[in-house]
Amino acid sequence: SQVRMAEKILVTGGAGYIGSHCVLELVEAGYIPVVIDNFHNAIRGGDALPESLQRVQEIVGKKILFQELDILDEVALQTLFQKHHFSAVVHFAGLKAVGESVEKPLMYYKVNLMGTIRLLETMKAHGVRNIVFSSSATVYGDPAYLPLDENHPVGGCTNPYGKSKYFIEEMIRDLCKAEKGWNAVLLRYFNPIGAHESGRIGEDPQGIPNNLMPYVAQVAVGRREHLSVFGDDYKTADGTGVRDYIHVVDLAKGHIAALKKLKENCGCKIYNLGTGTGYSVLQMVKAMEKVSGREVKYKITARREGDIAACYADPSLAEQELGWKAAFGLDKMCEDLWRWQVQNPTGFSNN
């Protein structure tokens, strides 16, 4: 029987938190990932490899192909596509801090929109018409109803980061409509947390974490004094914001399922990747205290601009059409996060 040549998948932003976990799953699933990253959210390791990918190599025991490249660099992109024959692109590259996007909207639009346009143009020029895009539940804005399904109206985003994700979704949808042969799976992530169970790769925020759980873990490990809880007067069970947290490994496996979907010439498809369960900030604090055996001190402060009360997914469409379902619960997410935090108290640097 004919041995199928392993497919090369371009992974943009593959040295970041979700990207590196996805690269690992791609290798495990028999693909050859080719990773590009500009080190905006990644730490340099030895051998010109990002530290995260250095560790992925150790875990999988296979060499990871990597090139330092900014997707705004047209010439470098062209050269890359001439060098490799990609069967699909998994697109993570972009800026992702909600607060920063409010302060620097132009930077967010430039990097996220222009970068994606350059990428799509280069794909088109080289006949690569399959893409998996990392979108976000922020495209739904303030939920009109819960749980959020894929038919919920989009575009009522409360910040430029969310709007940039929404605009990119629209660009890809228009492209799939205009040109036959394009296949795209747009994945709307809920809140990824946790880490690979080896404790070797995980989320390594630069500076003060923008996301709740890395902050909670840093308080538990003694790296930060206390957590600020933004608002306890929301219409939720305990007054604090409710979110759908998903294990990053489950999320990464969703991308493998999406690549298989592209093979069916699926056109443009959109899926939520979440668990369907919402947990409040204080529930997350308690879960972390339980797993770590440490107290997580917190202070209640004012609500943050652009924050919504509650947000969680209806993930049933992804289960029906991708055969994908989140497997890991809250305890596992917190255990894996805690293992990563304890083994890497300062993240990827100076361990």
N, C-alpha and C positions, 0 to 999 in steps of 0.2 A: 504494500500500500504506500501511497505517496506521503512522505513526511511533510507536514505543513511548515513552510518557512515561518519562523517566529516573526510576528509583525512588529515593526518599529512604531512606537507611539511617541509623539513629541509632547513633553510635559512642560508647559511654561510656568515659571514660579514654583518649580518642583522641589526647591530646597526649603520652602516654608513649612509651616506646621501641617496643614492638610496635604500639601503637595508631597512631602517626604513620606508620609504614611501611605499615600496613594502609589508612589513609586515602588514601595515595598510590596504592596499587594499586586501591582502589575507584574513584577518579577516572579512572585509566587504563582501567578496565574499563567505564566509562560510567555509573556510579552517582553519585548526589549524596549524599555523606556529610554528616550534620549532627553536629558533634562537641560533646560536653560533657566538661568536666574541671574539677576543683577545684584544680588546680595543686599537688597533694600531691607528685607526682613529675615536675612540669614547671616549666620556667623561663618567667617572664613575658617576652614580647617587646613590641614597640611595638603601637599600634592595638588594645590589649587582647587581642591574639592571643598565644597561647603561641609562643615562639621556634621550636619544632619545626614548628608549623603554618604560621608565616610562611614558613619555608623550603620546606615542601611546596608552598605557593602558588607560590613562585618556580620550583620544578622543573616543576610541571605547567602553570603559566601560567593557572590558574583560581582564582577566589576560593573559599576554604574557609569554610563556614558554621560559626561557633563560638559557644558560649555558656558562660560560667563558671557551673558548676552542680554542686552536691553531690548525689549520688543519695540521700542521707538526707533531703533537703529535698522532702517530699511535694508541697507547694504548687507549688514551682518545676517539679517533674516534670509535674504535671497541666497546668500552663500550657504547657509545652513540647509536650506531646502534643496539646493543643488547637490549637496554632499550626501544627504540621506533620503531614502524613499520612505516617507511616512504613510501609514495607512489611516491614521487619525491623529487629531490633536486634542489633548486635555488641557484646558486653558484656566490656570489659577492666577497667573500674574496680574498684579494690580495693587493699588493702595487700599487699605481696609479699615482705617480707624475712623469711626463715626464722628467723634468730637473734632478731630483734625480736619475732616472734610468740611465741617461747618465753618472753620476758620480759613481754610485754604481751598475753596471750591474749584478755582481754575486749575490748580495742580491735580486735583482728583479727576476732573474732566479730561485734562490733557493726557495723563498717564493711562487712565482706565479706558477712555473712548478712543483716543488716537492710537494707543497701543493695540487695541483690539482691531481697529480698522486696518492698520498695517499688517497685522497677523492674517486677517481674512483676505486681504489683497494678495499677500504672498502665497497663501494656501491656494487661492484661485489660479494664480499664475502657474502653479506647479501641479494643478489637477488634484489637489487634496481637498476633498469635499465633506469630510466627516469631522465633527467637532462635539466635544462635551464641554459645556461651559459651567463654571462655578458661579451660580447666581446666589441669591439670598432671600430669606423670608422677609427682609426689610422692604422688598418690592410691594408687599401687601399694604404697607402703611399701617394706620390704626385700624385694627380688625373691625369689620362691620358685623361679623359673626365668628363664632368659634365652634369646633376646630376649623382651621383654615384649609380649604381644599384648593385645588389648582384653578377652579373657576371663580374664586374670589377676585373682585376687581383689583387691578394693580395700578401703580403709578402715583398713588397718594403718599409717596415717600416723604419722610419727615427730615431727611438730610441728604446732602449731595452724594455721599457714598451710596446710599440706597437708590438714588436717582440714576447714578452712573450704571448700576447693575440693571435697572429697568430699561434704560436707553440701549444698553448692549443687547438685552433680550429682544427688544424691538428690531434692532439692526439685523440680528441673526434671523428673526422671523421673516422680515422683509426679503432678505437674501434667499432664504429657502423658497419663498413664494415666487420670486423673480426668476430664479435659475433652477432648472431641473437638475436632479442629481445630488443636490446638497442634502445632508442628513445632520440634524443637530439634536442633542439632548441637553436641555437647560435644567440644571439641578438647583432647586431652591433649598439651600441649607438652613436648618434651624440653628441651634447653638452647639457647635462641636466642643467637646471637652474630653479629658482623659488622655491616654498615651498608649503606645505599644507596650504589651505586657512585659517585654524584656527590660523596660525602664531605660532603654538607651536613646530613644527619640521621644520628643514630646513638644509641648508648646513652650517657646522661649521668648516671651515678650521683651522687647528692648525698652528699658526704662520702666516707667510705671505702667502696670498692665491695664489695658482698656477693657478687658473682659473679666467677669466676676470670678470664675473659678481659679485662674492662675493667681489672682489676688488673694483669694481665700487660702490657697495652698501656701503662699508666701507668708501670710500671717501665721498659719499653723506651724510653719518651719522656723519661725522667728526672724524672718527677713524684714517683715514690716510690722509696725506697732498694732494697728487695728484696721478693720475694714470700714469704709463708709457705705452705709446703706442708703441709697437715694430714694427717700420717701417711704413712709409706712402708712399712708392714708389712701392707697389705691383701693378700688373695689375688688379685693381678692380676699381669700380666707384669712390671711394674717396681715393684710394691708401692704405687703411688699410685692414687687413685680414678679409675675409668673412667666417662665419661659420653658421651651421644649429643649432639653439637653440631650445630645446624641453622642455616643462614643465615636471618637475620630476613626477608629478601625472599621466600625459599621459604615460610617460615611465613606471611607475609602473604598470599601467593597461595593458601595452603590455605584461608583465610577466604573468598576469592572462590569457590572450588570448593564450600565449605560452603553459601554463599548459594544457589548453583544447586541444590544438593541439596534445600534447603528447599522449592523450587518443585515438587518431586515429591510433596509432602505425605508426607514421609518418616517422620513420627512422631518418636520420639526415637532419635538415632543417636550413636554414640561412636567417635571415631577418634584414633589416635596420630598426631602430627605429629613425625616424627624422620627420621633418615637410615638407621637400622639399623646404623650403625657406631659402635663405642665407641672413644674415645681417652683415654689416661691424662693426668693433669696434666702429667707430664714431656714427653709427646709434644706437648702443646699449647704448652708453653714452647719446645720446639725448633722447632716450626712457626712461632712468632712471631719467634724469633731469625732464622730463615731469611728470612722476608719483610721484616723490618725492618733486617736487617744489624746489629742491636744485641745486646749480651749482656743476658740477663734473669737477674739474680742472684736466688737463692732460698735459703731455709733450711728444713730439715725441722723441723716442730714436732709437738706431740701431735695425735692425731686430734680431730676436732671432734664434739661430741655430736650424735647424730641423723644423722650421715653414713653412707652405705652404701658398700660396696666398688665395686660396678659396677651400671650401669643403662643399657640401650640398648633401642631400640624394634624391634619387628617392624612396619614401616610398610605391610605389603602390603594391609591392608584398605582404607586410604585410597586406594591406587592402584587397587584393584578397583572401589570404589564411588564415589569422588569423581573418579577420573581424575587424581589429584594425586600427584606424586612430587618429592622434593627434587632439584634440578638442580645445586646448587653444592657443590663439594668443599671440603676443609680449606684448601687454598692460597687459594682465592677468599675464603673467610670471613675468613682472616687478612689478606689484602691489603686487603679493603674496610674491615676494622676499623682497620688501620694507617693507611690514607688518612684516615679520619675522625679518628683520634687526632692525626695530624700537623697536619691542617688546623684542628683544634679542640683545642689542648692543654689548655684549661680547660673543655671542653665547650661548652654553648650560651652561657655567660655570659662577659662581658668579653673577647671576641675582638678 
